[in-house]
Amino acid sequence: MREDIDILDSKISRLKVEYEQYFLRILKREPVRLREEIDRMVLRYSSVPITNTALKFRFSSIVSRYNSYKQYWARTIRAINEGTYRKRPETGGAEVAPCNQDSRPLSAEARHGAPQGLDGDDRLKKTYHEFIDARKACGEPTRGISFERFKRAIEDQRRRLLEKGGVKDVDLRVRTKDGKVRVALIPLGTDNKKY
């Protein structure tokens, strides 16, 4: 069992290298065979009870790492297919930006903590365009997300926050976490300070 887990770990490392080579166009084809082999190994050992706690923890860690690699690979392949994939100029490595960021403030004013509010369509349009750009960069679909639909959703969320009381307005931020893009509504107190 220990040897098999070592083999699984080394195969996942090799697969990671092959995917990076595929994204850099060194390999012509996606390494599907090796990936299927690893999937079979993971499936086989997932159904086998592991009594050794250290081995069980190691196997779980390896599988967890493999699953996050698979999500990254799927996101990168989607970006390649949509034409939003680019290489980092410094290293030549792959990048689907800004999906590696935890948070993107809306504007310079937002970075300095100035109250934003939702006054006028200009501000909402700016947020909408940042949201769409971030979704494209992360390989998320943007079809069907019209400005009117976006505006209605934001105004509904804002109204619910204001109905709770003690909130004067909200600050909007486009946030990216784990490859998912969202617009966060941050409550502002009655004195225009964030909670």
GROMACS elastic network, one bead per residue, 0.5 to 0.9 nm:
[ bonds ]
;  ai    aj funct       b0    kb
    1     4     6  0.50719   500
    1     5     6  0.62457   500
    1     6     6  0.86427   500
    1    50     6  0.87676   500
    1    55     6  0.82920   500
    2     5     6  0.52087   500
    2     6     6  0.62823   500
    2     7     6  0.87112   500
    2    55     6  0.69648   500
    3     7     6  0.61718   500
    3     8     6  0.85880   500
    4     8     6  0.61036   500
    4     9     6  0.85908   500
    4    41     6  0.87318   500
    5     9     6  0.61410   500
    5    10     6  0.86472   500
    5    45     6  0.89977   500
    5    55     6  0.81021   500
    5    58     6  0.80769   500
    5    59     6  0.65815   500
    5    62     6  0.85138   500
    6     9     6  0.51135   500
    6    10     6  0.62776   500
    6    11     6  0.86389   500
    7    10     6  0.51780   500
    7    11     6  0.61008   500
    7    12     6  0.86269   500
    8    11     6  0.51195   500
    8    12     6  0.62151   500
    8    13     6  0.86864   500
    8    38     6  0.68082   500
    8    41     6  0.72470   500
    8    42     6  0.80616   500
    8    59     6  0.89475   500
    8    62     6  0.81810   500
    9    12     6  0.52379   500
    9    13     6  0.63410   500
    9    14     6  0.87232   500
    9    59     6  0.87302   500
    9    62     6  0.65205   500
    9    63     6  0.89639   500
   10    13     6  0.50521   500
   10    14     6  0.61876   500
   10    15     6  0.85807   500
   11    15     6  0.60276   500
   11    16     6  0.85444   500
   11    34     6  0.77042   500
   11    35     6  0.87879   500
   11    37     6  0.89845   500
   11    38     6  0.71039   500
   12    16     6  0.61289   500
   12    17     6  0.86992   500
   12    34     6  0.86828   500
   12    35     6  0.81782   500
   12    38     6  0.71617   500
   12    62     6  0.84040   500
   12    65     6  0.89986   500
   12    66     6  0.68194   500
   13    16     6  0.51118   500
   13    17     6  0.64547   500
   13    18     6  0.87619   500
   14    17     6  0.51678   500
   14    18     6  0.62396   500
   14    19     6  0.86971   500
   14    34     6  0.88157   500
   15    19     6  0.61167   500
   15    20     6  0.86118   500
   15    31     6  0.71312   500
   15    34     6  0.67125   500
   15    35     6  0.68922   500
   15    38     6  0.88989   500
   16    19     6  0.51935   500
   16    20     6  0.63167   500
   16    21     6  0.86784   500
   16    66     6  0.89973   500
   16    69     6  0.75486   500
   17    20     6  0.51550   500
   17    21     6  0.62320   500
   17    22     6  0.86043   500
   18    22     6  0.60694   500
   18    23     6  0.86317   500
   18    26     6  0.88941   500
   18    27     6  0.73868   500
   18    30     6  0.80380   500
   18    31     6  0.65529   500
   19    23     6  0.61321   500
   19    24     6  0.85319   500
   19    27     6  0.82963   500
   19    30     6  0.68447   500
   19    31     6  0.67420   500
   19    73     6  0.74981   500
   20    23     6  0.50766   500
   20    24     6  0.62025   500
   20    25     6  0.85889   500
   20    26     6  0.86056   500
   20    27     6  0.88870   500
   20    93     6  0.77997   500
   20    94     6  0.75446   500
   21    24     6  0.50324   500
   21    25     6  0.61326   500
   21    26     6  0.50045   500
   21    27     6  0.55829   500
   21    28     6  0.88326   500
   22    26     6  0.56897   500
   22    28     6  0.63831   500
   22    29     6  0.66148   500
   22    30     6  0.61004   500
   22    31     6  0.78595   500
   23    26     6  0.76134   500
   23    27     6  0.79468   500
   23    30     6  0.86798   500
   23    76     6  0.80792   500
   23    77     6  0.81686   500
   23    80     6  0.85653   500
   23    87     6  0.89716   500
   23    93     6  0.85460   500
   23    94     6  0.69123   500
   24    27     6  0.77027   500
   24    87     6  0.80440   500
   24    92     6  0.79981   500
   24    93     6  0.73287   500
   24    94     6  0.72851   500
   25    28     6  0.61566   500
   25    29     6  0.86699   500
   27    30     6  0.73842   500
   27    31     6  0.84980   500
   29    32     6  0.81355   500
   30    33     6  0.87147   500
   31    34     6  0.58789   500
   31    35     6  0.64230   500
   31    36     6  0.89177   500
   32    35     6  0.50545   500
   32    36     6  0.61057   500
   32    37     6  0.86134   500
   33    36     6  0.51547   500
   33    37     6  0.62171   500
   33    38     6  0.86917   500
   34    37     6  0.50302   500
   34    38     6  0.62381   500
   34    39     6  0.86042   500
   35    38     6  0.51142   500
   35    39     6  0.61271   500
   35    40     6  0.86654   500
   36    40     6  0.62040   500
   36    41     6  0.86843   500
   37    40     6  0.51925   500
   37    41     6  0.63830   500
   37    42     6  0.87658   500
   38    41     6  0.50487   500
   38    42     6  0.61440   500
   38    43     6  0.85195   500
   39    42     6  0.51439   500
   39    43     6  0.60813   500
   39    44     6  0.85469   500
   40    43     6  0.50973   500
   40    44     6  0.60454   500
   40    45     6  0.86742   500
   41    44     6  0.51104   500
   41    45     6  0.62345   500
   41    46     6  0.84286   500
   42    45     6  0.53921   500
   42    46     6  0.59216   500
   42    47     6  0.88485   500
   42    59     6  0.88776   500
   42    63     6  0.71074   500
   43    46     6  0.51498   500
   43    47     6  0.67383   500
   44    47     6  0.58198   500
   44    48     6  0.69000   500
   45    48     6  0.50021   500
   45    49     6  0.78830   500
   45    50     6  0.84556   500
   45    59     6  0.86120   500
   46    49     6  0.76308   500
   46    50     6  0.89446   500
   46    59     6  0.88761   500
   46    60     6  0.89937   500
   49    56     6  0.86296   500
   50    53     6  0.73931   500
   50    55     6  0.71399   500
   50    56     6  0.56609   500
   51    54     6  0.89246   500
   51    55     6  0.80364   500
   51    56     6  0.72280   500
   52    55     6  0.54000   500
   52    56     6  0.61196   500
   52    57     6  0.86951   500
   53    57     6  0.61003   500
   53    58     6  0.85448   500
   54    57     6  0.51804   500
   54    58     6  0.61637   500
   54    59     6  0.85990   500
   55    58     6  0.50214   500
   55    59     6  0.60139   500
   55    60     6  0.84922   500
   56    59     6  0.51777   500
   56    60     6  0.61566   500
   56    61     6  0.86143   500
   57    60     6  0.51204   500
   57    61     6  0.61378   500
   57    62     6  0.86361   500
   58    61     6  0.50952   500
   58    62     6  0.61773   500
   58    63     6  0.86262   500
   59    62     6  0.51378   500
   59    63     6  0.61654   500
   59    64     6  0.85284   500
   60    63     6  0.51554   500
   60    64     6  0.60361   500
   60    65     6  0.85754   500
   61    64     6  0.50694   500
   61    65     6  0.61450   500
   61    66     6  0.85332   500
   62    65     6  0.51527   500
   62    66     6  0.61099   500
   62    67     6  0.86454   500
   63    67     6  0.61266   500
   63    68     6  0.87009   500
   64    67     6  0.51371   500
   64    68     6  0.64024   500
   64    69     6  0.87139   500
   65    68     6  0.52390   500
   65    69     6  0.62810   500
   65    70     6  0.87250   500
   66    69     6  0.50221   500
   66    70     6  0.62237   500
   66    71     6  0.87798   500
   67    70     6  0.50174   500
   67    71     6  0.63749   500
   67    72     6  0.87380   500
   68    71     6  0.51103   500
   68    72     6  0.62876   500
   68    73     6  0.86322   500
   69    72     6  0.50587   500
   69    73     6  0.60620   500
   69    74     6  0.85490   500
   70    73     6  0.50464   500
   70    74     6  0.60732   500
   70    75     6  0.85213   500
   71    74     6  0.51790   500
   71    75     6  0.61585   500
   71    76     6  0.86103   500
   72    75     6  0.51213   500
   72    76     6  0.61216   500
   72    77     6  0.85965   500
   72   179     6  0.85404   500
   73    76     6  0.50915   500
   73    77     6  0.60687   500
   73    78     6  0.84822   500
   74    77     6  0.51713   500
   74    78     6  0.60958   500
   74    79     6  0.85930   500
   75    78     6  0.50998   500
   75    79     6  0.62043   500
   75    80     6  0.87026   500
   75    96     6  0.81374   500
   75   138     6  0.72169   500
   75   139     6  0.61406   500
   75   140     6  0.83860   500
   75   179     6  0.80934   500
   76    80     6  0.61748   500
   76    81     6  0.86271   500
   76    85     6  0.69293   500
   76    94     6  0.83563   500
   76    95     6  0.80183   500
   76    96     6  0.66272   500
   76   138     6  0.84542   500
   76   139     6  0.75654   500
   77    81     6  0.62004   500
   77    82     6  0.85987   500
   77    85     6  0.83478   500
   77   139     6  0.88241   500
   78    81     6  0.51054   500
   78    82     6  0.61649   500
   78    83     6  0.85095   500
   78    84     6  0.86340   500
   78    85     6  0.85016   500
   78   138     6  0.89750   500
   78   139     6  0.59015   500
   78   140     6  0.84346   500
   79    82     6  0.50425   500
   79    83     6  0.58938   500
   79    84     6  0.50079   500
   79    86     6  0.86451   500
   79    96     6  0.70877   500
   79   136     6  0.80856   500
   79   137     6  0.75087   500
   79   138     6  0.72222   500
   79   140     6  0.85410   500
   80    83     6  0.50626   500
   80    84     6  0.61877   500
   80    86     6  0.81856   500
   80   139     6  0.87227   500
   81    84     6  0.78783   500
   81    85     6  0.82196   500
   82    85     6  0.77222   500
   82   136     6  0.84839   500
   82   139     6  0.73537   500
   83    86     6  0.84014   500
   84    96     6  0.73850   500
   84   136     6  0.68343   500
   84   137     6  0.60399   500
   84   138     6  0.82808   500
   84   139     6  0.72326   500
   85    94     6  0.78846   500
   85    95     6  0.67682   500
   85    96     6  0.56529   500
   85    97     6  0.83592   500
   85   137     6  0.76932   500
   85   139     6  0.85368   500
   86    89     6  0.89143   500
   86    93     6  0.89201   500
   86    94     6  0.65006   500
   86    95     6  0.57584   500
   86    96     6  0.65557   500
   86    97     6  0.83414   500
   87    90     6  0.88445   500
   87    91     6  0.82528   500
   87    92     6  0.57008   500
   87    93     6  0.55637   500
   87    95     6  0.54115   500
   87    96     6  0.81228   500
   88    91     6  0.58625   500
   88    92     6  0.51844   500
   88    93     6  0.53752   500
   88    94     6  0.58562   500
   88    95     6  0.58394   500
   89    92     6  0.53765   500
   89    93     6  0.77075   500
   90    93     6  0.80285   500
   91    94     6  0.85654   500
   95    98     6  0.83665   500
   95    99     6  0.86929   500
   95   100     6  0.87829   500
   96    99     6  0.62843   500
   96   100     6  0.79379   500
   96   137     6  0.59734   500
   96   138     6  0.60224   500
   96   139     6  0.78348   500
   97   100     6  0.65041   500
   97   101     6  0.80189   500
   97   134     6  0.80542   500
   97   137     6  0.55358   500
   97   138     6  0.65170   500
   98   101     6  0.56700   500
   98   102     6  0.88591   500
   98   104     6  0.86357   500
   98   134     6  0.66525   500
   98   137     6  0.62821   500
   98   138     6  0.67774   500
   98   176     6  0.75195   500
   98   179     6  0.85972   500
   99   102     6  0.77885   500
   99   134     6  0.77183   500
   99   135     6  0.87407   500
   99   137     6  0.70909   500
   99   138     6  0.53570   500
   99   139     6  0.89989   500
   99   176     6  0.59587   500
   99   177     6  0.70008   500
   99   178     6  0.71071   500
   99   180     6  0.75214   500
   99   181     6  0.80555   500
  100   138     6  0.89961   500
  100   176     6  0.75534   500
  100   177     6  0.74329   500
  100   178     6  0.74210   500
  100   179     6  0.71268   500
  101   104     6  0.71908   500
  101   175     6  0.80253   500
  101   176     6  0.59955   500
  101   177     6  0.67971   500
  101   178     6  0.86127   500
  101   179     6  0.86959   500
  102   175     6  0.63379   500
  102   176     6  0.51653   500
  102   178     6  0.78777   500
  103   173     6  0.77493   500
  103   174     6  0.67845   500
  103   176     6  0.54878   500
  103   177     6  0.72519   500
  104   107     6  0.86890   500
  104   173     6  0.66164   500
  104   174     6  0.54793   500
  104   175     6  0.53343   500
  104   176     6  0.71132   500
  105   108     6  0.76979   500
  105   109     6  0.87961   500
  105   110     6  0.58887   500
  105   111     6  0.59933   500
  105   172     6  0.80889   500
  105   173     6  0.51921   500
  105   174     6  0.62318   500
  105   175     6  0.75192   500
  106   109     6  0.79344   500
  106   110     6  0.58690   500
  106   111     6  0.77031   500
  106   126     6  0.81683   500
  106   127     6  0.66045   500
  106   130     6  0.76144   500
  106   171     6  0.89310   500
  106   172     6  0.67026   500
  106   173     6  0.51369   500
  106   174     6  0.62256   500
  107   110     6  0.51028   500
  107   111     6  0.64443   500
  107   112     6  0.89059   500
  107   173     6  0.86739   500
  108   111     6  0.50924   500
  108   112     6  0.65333   500
  108   113     6  0.88690   500
  108   114     6  0.89887   500
  109   112     6  0.52467   500
  109   113     6  0.63981   500
  109   114     6  0.53971   500
  109   115     6  0.78335   500
  109   116     6  0.76208   500
  110   113     6  0.50652   500
  110   114     6  0.57227   500
  110   115     6  0.72470   500
  110   116     6  0.69019   500
  110   171     6  0.78216   500
  110   172     6  0.83123   500
  110   173     6  0.79568   500
  111   114     6  0.77293   500
  113   116     6  0.85399   500
  113   193     6  0.84542   500
  113   194     6  0.82611   500
  114   171     6  0.88954   500
  114   192     6  0.85421   500
  114   193     6  0.84528   500
  115   169     6  0.83607   500
  115   170     6  0.78729   500
  115   171     6  0.64284   500
  115   188     6  0.74120   500
  115   192     6  0.62202   500
  115   193     6  0.72605   500
  115   194     6  0.81404   500
  116   119     6  0.81143   500
  116   123     6  0.85902   500
  116   169     6  0.81762   500
  116   170     6  0.70016   500
  116   171     6  0.51071   500
  116   172     6  0.71551   500
  117   123     6  0.86953   500
  117   168     6  0.87252   500
  117   169     6  0.54757   500
  117   170     6  0.53668   500
  117   171     6  0.56916   500
  117   172     6  0.77977   500
  117   188     6  0.84570   500
  118   121     6  0.79644   500
  118   123     6  0.67094   500
  118   124     6  0.69359   500
  118   155     6  0.86466   500
  118   158     6  0.88501   500
  118   169     6  0.75235   500
  118   170     6  0.71669   500
  118   171     6  0.77388   500
  118   172     6  0.81989   500
  119   122     6  0.81015   500
  119   123     6  0.69191   500
  119   124     6  0.82674   500
  120   123     6  0.61748   500
  120   124     6  0.71427   500
  121   124     6  0.50461   500
  121   125     6  0.58909   500
  121   126     6  0.84986   500
  121   151     6  0.85904   500
  122   125     6  0.50511   500
  122   126     6  0.61804   500
  122   127     6  0.86653   500
  123   126     6  0.51178   500
  123   127     6  0.62908   500
  123   128     6  0.85374   500
  124   127     6  0.50373   500
  124   128     6  0.59484   500
  124   129     6  0.85908   500
  124   147     6  0.85874   500
  124   150     6  0.87057   500
  124   151     6  0.69515   500
  124   154     6  0.86955   500
  124   172     6  0.88667   500
  125   129     6  0.61226   500
  125   130     6  0.85539   500
  125   147     6  0.72414   500
  125   151     6  0.84876   500
  126   129     6  0.52473   500
  126   130     6  0.62753   500
  126   131     6  0.85869   500
  127   130     6  0.50994   500
  127   131     6  0.60394   500
  127   132     6  0.86281   500
  127   172     6  0.74952   500
  127   173     6  0.77350   500
  127   174     6  0.72315   500
  127   183     6  0.82813   500
  128   131     6  0.50197   500
  128   132     6  0.61822   500
  128   133     6  0.85622   500
  128   146     6  0.89238   500
  128   147     6  0.66849   500
  128   150     6  0.70496   500
  128   151     6  0.81918   500
  129   132     6  0.51118   500
  129   133     6  0.60134   500
  129   134     6  0.84641   500
  129   147     6  0.88216   500
  130   133     6  0.50960   500
  130   134     6  0.60390   500
  130   135     6  0.85623   500
  130   174     6  0.69881   500
  131   134     6  0.52034   500
  131   135     6  0.62012   500
  131   136     6  0.86975   500
  131   174     6  0.60518   500
  131   175     6  0.85247   500
  131   181     6  0.72025   500
  131   182     6  0.73963   500
  131   183     6  0.71384   500
  132   135     6  0.50938   500
  132   136     6  0.62004   500
  132   137     6  0.86140   500
  132   141     6  0.89384   500
  132   142     6  0.64141   500
  132   145     6  0.83303   500
  132   181     6  0.89835   500
  133   136     6  0.51661   500
  133   137     6  0.61794   500
  133   138     6  0.86609   500
  133   142     6  0.89785   500
  134   137     6  0.50429   500
  134   138     6  0.61903   500
  134   139     6  0.86115   500
  134   140     6  0.84938   500
  134   174     6  0.80327   500
  134   175     6  0.86791   500
  134   176     6  0.77657   500
  134   181     6  0.66293   500
  135   138     6  0.51003   500
  135   139     6  0.61098   500
  135   141     6  0.67767   500
  135   142     6  0.67264   500
  135   176     6  0.88379   500
  135   179     6  0.88169   500
  135   180     6  0.77608   500
  135   181     6  0.59480   500
  135   182     6  0.87659   500
  136   139     6  0.50501   500
  136   140     6  0.57573   500
  136   141     6  0.68899   500
  136   142     6  0.69179   500
  137   140     6  0.76402   500
  138   141     6  0.89692   500
  138   176     6  0.86540   500
  138   179     6  0.60080   500
  138   180     6  0.73875   500
  138   181     6  0.77139   500
  139   142     6  0.89849   500
  139   179     6  0.84401   500
  140   179     6  0.84570   500
  140   180     6  0.77231   500
  140   181     6  0.80930   500
  141   144     6  0.86099   500
  141   145     6  0.88660   500
  142   145     6  0.58092   500
  142   146     6  0.87241   500
  143   146     6  0.80035   500
  144   149     6  0.86051   500
  145   148     6  0.82946   500
  145   149     6  0.63716   500
  145   150     6  0.65339   500
  146   149     6  0.52785   500
  146   150     6  0.62008   500
  146   151     6  0.85677   500
  147   150     6  0.50008   500
  147   151     6  0.59631   500
  147   152     6  0.85776   500
  148   151     6  0.50422   500
  148   152     6  0.61699   500
  148   153     6  0.86489   500
  149   152     6  0.52052   500
  149   153     6  0.62895   500
  149   154     6  0.87367   500
  150   153     6  0.52360   500
  150   154     6  0.62598   500
  150   155     6  0.86239   500
  151   154     6  0.52117   500
  151   155     6  0.60500   500
  151   156     6  0.85137   500
  152   155     6  0.51555   500
  152   156     6  0.60407   500
  152   157     6  0.86418   500
  153   156     6  0.51776   500
  153   157     6  0.63106   500
  153   158     6  0.85980   500
  154   157     6  0.52179   500
  154   158     6  0.60641   500
  154   159     6  0.85834   500
  154   183     6  0.84296   500
  154   185     6  0.81752   500
  155   159     6  0.60127   500
  155   160     6  0.86031   500
  156   159     6  0.51541   500
  156   160     6  0.63322   500
  156   161     6  0.87735   500
  157   160     6  0.51905   500
  157   161     6  0.63406   500
  157   162     6  0.87343   500
  157   185     6  0.78017   500
  158   161     6  0.51518   500
  158   162     6  0.61916   500
  158   163     6  0.86324   500
  158   169     6  0.77177   500
  158   170     6  0.69156   500
  158   185     6  0.73514   500
  158   187     6  0.87990   500
  159   162     6  0.50982   500
  159   163     6  0.61182   500
  159   164     6  0.88250   500
  160   163     6  0.51407   500
  160   164     6  0.66204   500
  161   164     6  0.54023   500
  161   165     6  0.73955   500
  161   167     6  0.69330   500
  161   169     6  0.84304   500
  161   170     6  0.82513   500
  161   185     6  0.87632   500
  161   187     6  0.73404   500
  162   165     6  0.56150   500
  162   166     6  0.74642   500
  162   167     6  0.54537   500
  162   168     6  0.68072   500
  162   169     6  0.70580   500
  162   170     6  0.86013   500
  162   187     6  0.85462   500
  163   166     6  0.86601   500
  163   167     6  0.82159   500
  164   167     6  0.74028   500
  165   168     6  0.81313   500
  166   188     6  0.85614   500
  166   189     6  0.61242   500
  166   190     6  0.62155   500
  167   170     6  0.76269   500
  167   187     6  0.60122   500
  167   188     6  0.56417   500
  167   190     6  0.58338   500
  167   192     6  0.87476   500
  167   195     6  0.89354   500
  168   187     6  0.76588   500
  168   188     6  0.58332   500
  168   189     6  0.54672   500
  168   191     6  0.77377   500
  168   192     6  0.69150   500
  169   186     6  0.85642   500
  169   187     6  0.62339   500
  169   188     6  0.52537   500
  169   189     6  0.72339   500
  169   190     6  0.79591   500
  169   192     6  0.76303   500
  170   185     6  0.57874   500
  170   186     6  0.52475   500
  170   188     6  0.52212   500
  170   189     6  0.86082   500
  170   194     6  0.86353   500
  171   184     6  0.79925   500
  171   185     6  0.56697   500
  171   187     6  0.64106   500
  171   188     6  0.67969   500
  171   194     6  0.84166   500
  172   183     6  0.66024   500
  172   184     6  0.57756   500
  172   186     6  0.63359   500
  173   182     6  0.83037   500
  173   183     6  0.55792   500
  173   184     6  0.51860   500
  173   185     6  0.67247   500
  173   186     6  0.77173   500
  174   181     6  0.70680   500
  174   182     6  0.58945   500
  174   184     6  0.62972   500
  175   180     6  0.81735   500
  175   181     6  0.57323   500
  175   182     6  0.53193   500
  175   183     6  0.59924   500
  175   184     6  0.66796   500
  176   179     6  0.61560   500
  176   180     6  0.54847   500
  176   182     6  0.63809   500
  176   183     6  0.87295   500
  177   180     6  0.53709   500
  177   181     6  0.66620   500
  177   182     6  0.82712   500
  178   181     6  0.84997   500
  186   194     6  0.73717   500
  186   195     6  0.81996   500
  187   193     6  0.86732   500
  187   194     6  0.62479   500
  187   195     6  0.64952   500
  188   191     6  0.77851   500
  188   192     6  0.53987   500
  188   193     6  0.53820   500
  188   195     6  0.61386   500
  189   192     6  0.51573   500
  189   193     6  0.52713   500
  189   194     6  0.58481   500
  189   195     6  0.61212   500
  190   193     6  0.73469   500
  191   194     6  0.87179   500
